[in-house]
């Protein structure tokens, strides 16, 4: 089984809809991250969490919110989706004392 | 704001050729990582370099961290079609990773 899983893998939605992307990890990591990937822009950090009670904004948090339900679960919400949020979304987890991150398979989100 | 620039953005080469991908910044990073990403999958870590001037080898891949820890390079010797993918560098700063825009490599048989 994969160490970091994301659901759904693909989602098509309409402008204005609320969307939640879910992430689970079985590696026992305290740190979890959400990134979006756009062609030619690499991965950009949306939100990150160093433990269940710690949530931090990344470089592009506007229009997004997150919830860290447990050590193993970190969900990303788009309260009112807009077309320029169409992208690949990746969740990652990492260890406390190292900078290695383990990525999920991604969610392809299309906002019409 | 810390930025990482990768070059080239796209590279198409014949099997057996050598290539180098560059990752440059004006900022100093405590470490730098290289990831490879294949279609439909998340990035997978290839290597982490920590010390200025450090060189690491992974089979046909050679990674170097600049002396000032602001830049890095990835050299592939005798590229194979299985090397095809998106190569991303990422600098570690303030417990977060800053990613470059990536180099998309296509190795033709």
Interface residues (C-beta under 8 A of the other chain):
Chain A: X4 X31 X35 X40 X41 X42 X43 X44 X45 X48 X50 X58 X59 X90 X92 X99 X100 X101 X102 X103 X104 X105 X106
Chain B: X1 X4 X6 X9 X30 X31 X33 X40 X41 X42 X43 X44 X45 X48 X88 X90 X92 X95 X96 X97 X99 X100 X101 X102
